[in-house]
Amino acid sequence: MMFSDYGKELLRRGIIEAKAGHKESALRYLDRAAYMSHDHDVLAETWFWMSQLIDDKAEKRKALENCLANDLQHARARRALAILDGKLKADEIVDPNHLPLPPEGLRAADAQRFMCPKCGGRMSFSPDGGSLTCEYCSRNQKFTAQPGTANEKDFIIAMATARGHGKPLNQQVFHCEGCGCEFILPPTQISTTCVYCDSPYVVNWESEEGLLAPDGVIPHAFDQQRAIKYLVEWVEKNKIKPDVGAGSPRPLPRGVYLPLWTFDLGGEIKYVGEMYENDKGIFGQPTSEMRMKRVSNSYPVQINDLPIPAARKLSGVFQQLIPTFELRAVKPYEAGYLADWPAEVYDIPMAEASLDARAQALAKYKRELPALVNQVNITSTSSAGMVVESFRLTLLPVWMTELPFGGREHLVLINGMNGEVKSDLPGKESGGLMEWLGDLLED
């Protein structure tokens, strides 16, 4: 304990000297603290401050790595190492006390146009999982990405920039390369088709300073006719009788990509509890009497790909649909997957979604801890040691439609990967349906 306190005092003096600009004396105190202390928290902070005083890049890297060896989740060290590696630019780091204001008005958007290199016809993504197809000469352009290879981003790096905290607010102006017209794309979309020449466009996310680019995508696996088939089967199975009037429009499903955050969490959950144990007699032997013992400990956290909806509008039904996706099938994002397919931009910032992820993770462990730590009655828990390690923004394929039922229209979502159907329908009623939906199969 004495050495630990002495190490803390040396660290404190070193930090004071460093802040006062006395580099040499600060390094002496910090070097001594690193030698004397055996406390991992003190050692991590000592090596971090040493890294801030060292000019040589190789030595600075060693100091930061020593810091992370004692505290893998040391946020400032991870951020400094990311700057050293060129993964994070110093001028991109956001000041938490002075967050940048959202831009106002229209802005020009950098978008990619998808046209056939052979005949100049429009190319669109074919829902076979892997190609762009020309509508005129049927030329195929295959994707080379393999399933399950989409990378995740470092959470600390993203949180250090405005991209981790912001969301798109502005409309974007597109200049069509095909016919020269300009049109406005709503801020909730990142892909569109020119209203004059029918050219498909997809926004270049990396060119948008306020947006985090998608890391992965699960491509649409079937076309509209198959989506209609899944819808009809689901309505028939649940014996739903839609509200039908003369000339009522048929609910043709519309294909779209919806955004999803996934988070990896680690660290630990600290808990306090009580347990009974045998009392000990005079000679240290257990007696028949029991006594209450207070327990303070921690349990390791390990959660991979915790899903959080990235858009509010459809989050209720979308939340039901998310577990039906196989997230291990995510492919690296390519703009071509969105050619001629609308895609929704996230409106829940990554920083906000990460708080939901932490809350869900804590709730999960609070439910499971009594079984995980046997014989301990948990009285309190703390998520202070739980950390978000990485995240990924994924676009999921969905077919959506509205079903008139019970006096109002209900949202129906179809998993574009496997045909699973979810809805906000409150109940099931018997009745006819094929005469109402039958003509969908004939279109």
Secondary structure, DSSP 8 states (H G I E B T S, - for coil): -HHHHHHHHHHHHHHHHHHTT-HHHHHHHHHHHHHH---HHHHHHHHHHHHHH---HHHHHHHHHHHHHH-TT-HHHHHHHHHHTTSS-GGGB--TTS------S-EE--EEE-B-TTT--BEEEETTTTEEEETTT--EEE----TT----EEHHHHHTBGGGT----S-EEEE-TTT--EEEE-TTBSEEE-TTT--EEEE-GGG-TT-----EE----S-HHHHHHHHHHHHHHTT------TT------EEEEEEEEEEEEEEEEEEEEEEEEEEE-TTS-EEEEEEEEEEEEEEE--EEEEEEES-STTHHHHHHHGGGS-GGG-EE--GGGGTTS-BB---S-HHHHHHHHHHHHHHHHHHHHHHHSTT-EEEEEE-TTEEEEEEEEEEEEEEEEEEEETTEEEEEEEETTT--EEE----------HHHHHHHHH-
